[in-house]
């Protein structure tokens, strides 16, 4: 099920333009695409806008922790989960800031979408750590 939300069109266009200007390493692009796909399956948002939101969330996490996101793969499982939960929360907050009317209902749908995406991520981690 995909939720249709109303985003501020100017902000969506702006972040897509910002994203198009960035050069990525292959491992960064792979992570961005994976997270983007998880969220885009849940909410109706242009893929490029979601990629931009994902990139800025990953970048914010890197700056906050002074650690490249590629290092998360080497973290113990508990730290890996904590890092990705934080990244998902940063992205969720960014998307909520881009919403237009009806904001409250849309915020709840974003919460649901991100929780479902994170649950999928947990299942993925569980499969690769068996």
C-alpha positions, 0 to 999 in steps of 0.5 A: 500500500502506498500513501499519497501525501501532499508535499510542498512542490517547491521544496520537492523540486529544490531538493531534487536539484540539490541531489542532481549536483552531488557526485556519489561513490558507488557504495553511497549510491547503493545505500541511498537507492536501497533506503529510497526504495523502502520508503517509496514503496510506502509513500508517494514521493518522486524517487529523486526527491526521496534519494535527496532526502536519504542522502541528506539524512546519511550526510547529517548522521555522518557529520554528527558522528564524524564517521562515514556511513560505510563504516556502519557495516562494520558496527556490532549489530546493536550499534548498526540498528541504532545508527540506521534507526537514527538515519531513518528518524532524520529522514522522517523529520526532513520529509515532515518539514516538506509537507503541506496540508493536511499536515497532521494526518500526513505526519502519521502516514510518514511515521507508519511508512518509516516504521514499515521500512525499518521493519523490512530493514530489520528482516533483511539484517536478520537474514544476512546474520543467520 
